[in-house]
Amino acid sequence: MARRTKEGQEVATAKSGQGAAGPQDRTEPQEQAEQKFPAEQGGGERTRSRRTFRPRVDIYETEQGLMLLADMPGAKPDGLDITLERRVLSIRADVEDHAPEGYSPVYQEYEVGDFECQFTLSGDFDAENIEASLVDGVLRLMIPRTAEAAPRTIMVKAAG
């Protein structure tokens, strides 16, 4: 189905329950706020065998560096991959399906999928001393700043 906007542009529409997202397709603002965000797709996209979500993240600045909190329900420590390379912090979590064996879902509001996000950090951080913990589906990263280099006086030699 298609409809036209006031500006004359044609926009594709779908009946509730028949959208590209399947029966979980919702349009109410509160329900949209509760949905997970699909991971951003920039440049070439990796092939994925299942749905990947961008976790909700809070980043706080402390005197020692940064603290990052990310909601990753269902993630386990052995399924996490965290890297800091050239100031780009990448977080990926593989989540296993939690459905009991032998059962098939009749109704499902929670969709299982992996998590992935990237951040470009401004400033210099100590990649060797990043600490990570995962408690009750919340990833906590402590990212310390590097020690500032001490000022140095440079002696100038006279030519001649």
Secondary structure, 3 states (H helix, E strand, C coil): CEEECCCCCEEECCCCCCECCECCCCCCHHHHHHCCEECCCCCCCCCCCCCEEECCEEEEECCCEEEEEEECCCEEEEEEEEEEECCEEEEEEEECCCCCCCCCCCCCCCCCCEEEEEEECCCCECHHHCEEEEECCEEEEEEEECCCCCCCCCCCCCCC
